Amino acid sequence: MAKKQFKAESKRLLDLMINSIYTHKEIFLRELISNASDAIDKLAYLALTDQSVGLSRSDFFIRLSADKEANTLTVSDNGIGMSKEEMEENLGTIAHSGSLSFKAAMEKQDEIDIIGQFGVGFYSAFMVADEVTVISKKYGEDQAWKWQSSGADGYTITECEKDSAGADIILKLKPDTEEERYSDYLSEYRLRALVKKYSDYIRYPIKMEVESRKPTEETKDDDEPKYETVVEDQTLNSMVPLWQKNKKDVSDEEYKAFYREKFFDFEEPVGIIPISVEGAVTYKALLYIPAKAPYDFYTKDFKSGLQLYSSGVMIMDHCADLLPEHFRFVRGVVDTQDLSLNISRELLQHTRELKTIAANLEKKIKAELLRLQEQDRAAYEKFYAAFGRNLKYGLVSDYGMHKEMLQDLVEFHSDKEGKLITLKEYCEKMPQSQKHIYFVTGNTAQQLSKLPQTAMLRERGFDVLLLTEQVDEFIPQTLDKYADHEFRNILTDDLDLATEEEKKAAEEKAEQFKDCVAFLKETLGDKVADVRVSNELGTHAVSMVPDGGMSFEMEKYFRTMDPNADLKAGKVLQINPDHAALAALQSCIASDSEKAKKYADLLYQQGLLMANLPLEDPTAFSDLICSLMQ
């Protein structure tokens, strides 16, 4: 019996496939089960066109057999089998695919669902086996054949006996090493887990004989139970994926039970999105919007992405390319044959089909979130508490390219409503006279609500959005406007509220207090960028606001990123000409300049406190107050 050499490639290529192509050795079982499913598909297709076959779908199965004494694992099927010539063609030529040839030969190729189109999956067996034996009998032929190989040194094909059509792939496992326990692939627990992980939705039953302990028939109701070990045939896979079913045939409880089992989250999802698309790209998907964030969601260790299947076979556990970063909290599965995979099926090629699916999923997720927002606000608020910050970061990332997608999903605290509202809701409730969207940034909504500028707008019937998260700083700049309404920072921007009469009165007040302003500027020096008279401070004597584009909160943000950053928001001290404290200052300027300087320092420190800025010297401030009280 002469040993034949592999036709197409060198020993180096086979070594590459065995040792480099696949990330995880456990993938071999997925590949062999997929090949077995293909073989059954071919005979099932033949049965549809040739009634003499006499087989129905329920007759087909795949079997796993583990023999610990012989150290072998066998994967068997009762599919179409291989002739000697097909063994030469399919197993003797590396990277040849009988499945791909079969599909190409069919007239209605799109209706033929073939998994193993890559032709190298069989050779993954050599990652765990020293020797691989294939015993196969072609349907309709009398002679069976045995193919045997220990790897790159070649293979033999000999005649053998086999009762029925199909194939048995027998792996003589490698001995255990410190790095790898190959004997684990004979463990019932490990085989169950691998089938569940990769091949749970293969359309044919994957069977295995398993041992279990059961009470004996001799046991009576009042006796201590006696047990015996029995061997039973069990089906390891569920076969029909939930996402392949019509959604009208699946209850909410079934969807929720699948979510709990698949993603180990015992809190019900707030949103369930079944998707079935046929067209240029055909796929089915089942997506879930969780109610809470995983413990590691905001860490670099979190793995985002959807589970990717091809014809019920899991290809990737976390396919990040199917989800945009701003929706990375979504969990679920996508099943399609229309994506180009690499030779090991573990990596996607970045194709038009991939981008099409990802874009469609993004739209579906947004639609479900908007539905929740409108129809089940309590569920949306629960979701938003967990993932709202992620939406905001998505909105400001990539130079705002996602703002159209996300601007209707983000929420901000409303001063008037006392709760979170959307930009759409803000604009719908604006008085007719209001032109702009007013906002202010700071630490807490309570503090911002007490600002004199906020109070002034509240008195006019205008709402103010109180932005309290660091990322909020960048949202008005990113959006610029919403529904044709510009964003206006109530501390730094022109609020465009004063009438001509009010502007004229303000100019007159400023003229009256020009000596006071000059004194404050001279006394405070470079502590402030400017001192200005304001008629918008209500009952407050002063207010400290940033000078120009950078807010105090933005300065804090950049300093947390880089404590040595030379970025500083200039301070502008606003004074209220109608307040008694300013009248007292003005009278002291002429009569008691030293006391006036103390008043100036006091007003400056009060401005810092109102802006939630740190006092430069708390002890000196305390002494200043005491000195003025004496």
PyMOL commands that set and color helices and strands:
alter all, ss='L'
color gray80, all
select helices_A, chain A and resi 11-21+27-49+51-53+57-59+84-90+98-105+109-111+121-127+182-186+188-198+242-244+247-249+252-263+320-322+325-327+352-375+377-396+398-400+403-406+423-428+445-449+452-459+470-479+500-512+514-527+552-561+580-591+593-610+618-629
alter helices_A, ss='H'
color red, helices_A
select strands_A, chain A and resi 62-67+72-77+129-137+144-149+155-160+166-173+206-215+227-235+271-277+283-289+306-310+313-319+331-336+411-414+420-422+437-441+465-467+481-482+485-489+530-533+542-547+570-575
alter strands_A, ss='S'
color yellow, strands_A
deselect
rebuild
show_as cartoon
